[in-house]
């Protein structure tokens, strides 16, 4: 399955490249403006007042990620769906389709982020830190297919969340394995920047982001491929 998705990924990479470059460009601009998305992960290590302060100080970029990012990813996932089904890519038509998914994708993103933030907030309590980390590691791979399910099956946000969770549970190990690889790539990139003394270099940051985003695109395509497999499973059940 990994190889089949890899073949589709390499074949359709030229269509994904504009999305990769746009995302990397936005990350680079944010980095130069003093906003680093990885710093957001550190806000859960303090207390509730630190969390509120961190959110308020980064409110503009956070809102940008939530509202504009949802449109970007809705458009991206439509293109990935077309690549998985080996259909012709028409950016204009795919963008129009992505706009049609925007509100549902936004609602779904807010639901997922609320769940993950809730778990992270539990980690602020010393006695619950270990439990929070276990929950986060276990739930993250399960919620990943939700947005792909929404796009592939054109469902409501709530239905995509429920059925996406079912898909995530079914393919937990496959998604978890890819998540580990993505985490290693991200971790190695971050460590390399620190050891080379280039932590504040926007050029190095952008290069690292290009690698990380490329891995992320493969993960998105893999999850969309899983959703396609579920379509075949549903078809067999109906025939019976």
C-alpha positions, 0 to 999 in steps of 0.5 A, a space after each residue: 500500500 505504501 508503494 502504491 501511494 508512493 507511485 501516485 505521489 511521485 507521479 502527481 508531485 508536480 501538481 502538489 508542488 505549488 501547494 508545497 511552495 505556498 505553504 513553505 512561503 507562508 512558513 518562511 514569512 511567519 518565521 521572519 515576522 517572529 512567528 514559529 508554529 513550533 513555538 505553539 507546542 510549548 504553550 501547553 508546558 506552562 500553566 493556564 495563564 501562560 496558555 492564555 497569554 501565548 494565545 492572545 499574543 499569537 491570535 492573528 497568526 492562529 486565526 489566519 491558520 484556522 480560517 485561511 488554512 482551512 480553505 488552503 487544505 480543502 483545495 489541496 485535499 480536492 486535488 489529492 482526491 483527483 490524483 488518487 482517482 487518476 483524474 485530470 487536474 484543473 486548478 480552477 474547478 478544483 478550487 471552486 469545489 474546495 470553496 464548496 467544502 470550506 465551511 464544513 472543513 472549517 467546522 471539522 477542523 475546529 472540532 478536531 483542534 478542540 479535542 486535541 487542545 483539550 487533551 493538551 490542557 490536561 497535560 498542564 496538570 502534573 498528575 495527568 501529564 502521562 495520561 495526556 501524552 498517551 491520549 494524544 499519541 493514541 488519538 492523533 492518528 485516529 483523527 487524521 482521516 477525518 478531513 480526507 473522509 469529508 472531501 472524498 465522500 462529501 459528507 457533513 462535518 459531524 459524519 466525517 468526524 464520526 466515520 473518519 474516526 472509524 477509518 482511523 481506528 481501522 488503519 491505526 498502525 499504518 497511520 501511526 507508522 507514517 506519523 513516526 517517520 514524519 516526526 523523525 524527519 521533523 525532529 532531525 530537521 530541528 536538531 540539525 538547525 540547532 547543532 549547525 547554529 542556524 536556528 535563526 536562518 530563514 533560508 535553512 528554516 525554509 529548506 527544512 520546511 520544504 522537506 517536512 511539508 513534502 512528507 506531510 503531503 505524502 501522508 495526506 495522499 496516503 490517508 486519502 488512499 485509505 478512504 478510497 479503499 473504504 469505498 470499495 469495502 462499502 461497495 462489497 457490503 452493499 452488493 451482499 
